[in-house]
Amino acid sequence: MPPSVDECPTTAVPEPIHGDVLEAVLSHLPLIHLVPKSLVSKSFHKAVTSTLSKPCKPQPWLILHTQTSRSPYVTTTSAYDPPSRHWIHIHQPSITYVAPLRSSQSNLLYMISPSKFSFSFDPLHLTWHHVAPPSVWRIDPIVAVVGRHVIVSGGACDFEHDPLAVEIYDVSSRIWTKPEPMPEAFTGFASMTWHSVASDDRRMFVLEKNDGVLHTFDPVTNTWCGPYDLRHDRLVIHNCIGFCYNRLILIGVLGYPDDVIGVKVFEVNCESFTVCEITEMPLDLVEKLKCDELQVSSVEVRMAGNVVYIYKPVLPEEVIVCEFMNGGECNWWSVSNVVASDRCVTEQFVFTCSNVGIHDLRKATRSNVNRRFRFA
């Protein structure tokens, strides 16, 4: 006998997910997956917004720009996403070539030639400024962004120009000005090769990598200050700086040119310029940073938010990550740079680091450029 209507099995309709449960589910998704989820419905949009407003915010992306050294100088872009610990391929048109791509601080990209100066400092480099070059031709200048000011200093050829010349471009007025030159202490090495650069809303910080001597520059008052000696440990042979949560962070490589024994992290007081040790890189990660080399006498850093990325500028196959946790503890791990390891030697690698939020990804995907994000 067939079952009665009351006995017939029915397909259960799942209850929709709302409120805290939906937020808990979304909190486990990578940032690039939250963009489409925020467009599903009003409840999803509210849940995504609430998820991103909580203390556990998305961490800064380390963005790798790879440029070929031959015409047409194609640039490709990838990013490391800390929450998922995966690389993301960013499919977009190549950056318009002006000159070799460079980066002197965490979120600044620029190209400088005798006919044009191009720069970008938004998180995903969606906006580029193409302006007339500085009046002084420079080979390897020190470049930084402080507020609305782009500072270009040093790097000039001393046969034709003052090698310590400084020029400032105001993004708002679109005007170049030429203040007093760099201090005489920079004579002989006023170029990016010898220095690490960082900036906050008021000043540019220029650190001599080998000696640990710091100078600051205020583009509003056109004032240089220093020198300040940041050599906290006699074994430090190489230094780099950057900002994490408004704290000036100093990375010091310890040892000797042919025998690196460690890497330490310090905090620098921006008023007294005293130095306080925060943490030290685990020895197994120091070995990973060396890779196949017997030594690593120099490193570069990119940092934003609460994360520091440490890598070798040449063949950066391994990136070391230091995350500052609540309570003062630090979480260390390493990242295999699968993007760089798959490239050829004719390509150069340029890193930036930015806090990327969902509004940045929405802007990127809604622009006229055909831009897509996918995990590597």
Secondary structure, DSSP 4 states (H G I P E B T S, - for coil): -PPPGGGS--PPPPPPP-HHHHHHHHTTS-HHHHHHHTTS-HHHHHHHHHHHTSSSPPPPEEEEEEEESSTT--EEEEEEETTTTEEEEEE-PPPPPSS--B-SSTT-EEEE-SS-EEEE-STT----EEEPPPSS-BSS-EEEEETTEEEEES-B-TTTS-TT-EEEEETTTTEEE------GGGTT--SGGGEEEEE-SS-EEEEETTT-EEEEEETTTTEEEEEEE---STTEEEEEEEEETTEEEEEEEEEETTEEEEEEEEEE-TTT--EEEEEE--HHHHHHHHTTSS-----EEEEETTEEEEE-SSS--EEEEEEEPTTS-EEEEEEE-HHHHTS-TTEEEEEEEE---HHHHHHHHHSSS--EEEE-
